[in-house]
Amino acid sequence: DNPKLGQWVNRQRTGYRNFKAVKKQCQEMAEDRIQQLGSIGFNWGKKNQTWEAMFEKLKQYKGEYGDTDVPIKHADDPQLGHWVSNQRSGYKNFRAGK
């Protein structure tokens, strides 16, 4: 239980997300730091694992329905519908430079 370490870990995760979002080096998280942390098996966070799990669900949905147009209130998996909506919103913000 080390609060300073926890804060540092959160800053690393935030820096990594920022780096990935803008696809360039930022002051907080240079590519060499990402590689160093990755070399020791650093866990970039539960959110990344959740994203991958939801992506797998989306692939299954596409296999079943032939598209990725998951309704936000999809009866079989409401969480998937919300996740897809969030991905679209994130993409629109990225394209708008937000």
Disulfide bonds with the S-S distance in Angstrom:
none
